[in-house]
């Protein structure tokens, strides 16, 4: 079976890492012939795919979602580029002759449109929420965009019940399947000297927020909670791990300066192997109120590191409060500070949550069951289009 995967991005963030895991696992099965199309050769994903023997093509294209402050001229220019990109994708699909096409994010539509032109079955994998309340919205409006998705898609995969509920309301006639992403355990056996590289002290409790520094990730909750905890006499360090650029990042740095936390809060940017960093943490914090899945939570669980997460989005599906982690009231830094203090003061609880979190992650997020379900979905998608 020939499958052509089209990634929305060329970096190695959550959705792209999930795509990488999927194609690497599929390649082990000789019945699959795989090809991945990326918008750029930069960002790390291209190199990782090629190092695993995956064929890669580069065709530039843009999102069909945009931030709240839209630049009309830029959006028109991007749309014109996408028209050309659709033509190039059609020609590439004719050459590759895939049995089905797979889009790895709702944020691009070029693969779905190209598949429609060639009458190829198409699977769309949604990792995130796109609507007016989130950080991004559809460039051409939600009503038209959801109508178009319904016309273009054979099957839709979502990564949590939270996303399934949201998209089932907006796409009532589509076949939406919830599949939790697996997180490979074998990736996390090599520990590097991260504590030396970043001067991580182990005489204090180290907390981390991992993910791109954006409003939707709400790093501000962790910064404000850290300020409260330290003012109450407890000694913790906060590490903010992830791409850091733009206005929100600058706001967070100013907030740290205003609180006098420059020696306590560190912005370290993107880390290639985040699991090596997690191993050196005592607590991981997830502040997003609309998390589509929460891959970092499971990665932390696999390292036996307890997680405190906002009781919102898909996070409660992964964290069982007081059993595998702790949940705090969304956007409430006071409640978050209480949870941090609880774990700082109770080492036994940290160990207990780490152990039970790892057990649940291994039990519920293994790759074997996921790959069997994906294989069945591919077969079903082909049958439905015949």
Buried (B, 14 or more C-beta within 10 A) or exposed (E): BEBBBBBBBBBBBBBBBBBBBBBBBBBEEEEBBBBBBBBBEEBBBBBBBEEEEBEBBEBEBBBBBBEEEEEEEEBEEBEEEBEEBBEBBBEBBEEBEBBBBBBBBBBBBBBBBBBBEBEBBBBBBBBBBBBEEBBBBBBBEEEEBBEBBBEBBBBBBBBBEBBBEBBBEBBEEBBBBBBBBBBBBEEBEEEEEBBEEBEBEEEBBBBBBBBBBBBBBBBBBBBBBBBBBBEEEBEBBBBBBBBBEEEBBEBBBEBBEEBEBEEBBBBBEBBEBBBBBBBBBBBBBBBBBBBBBBBBBBBBBBBBBBBBBBBBBBBBBBBBEEEBBBBBBBBBBEBBBBBBBBBBEEEEBBEBBBBBBBEBBBEBBBBEEBBEBBBEBBEBBBEEBE
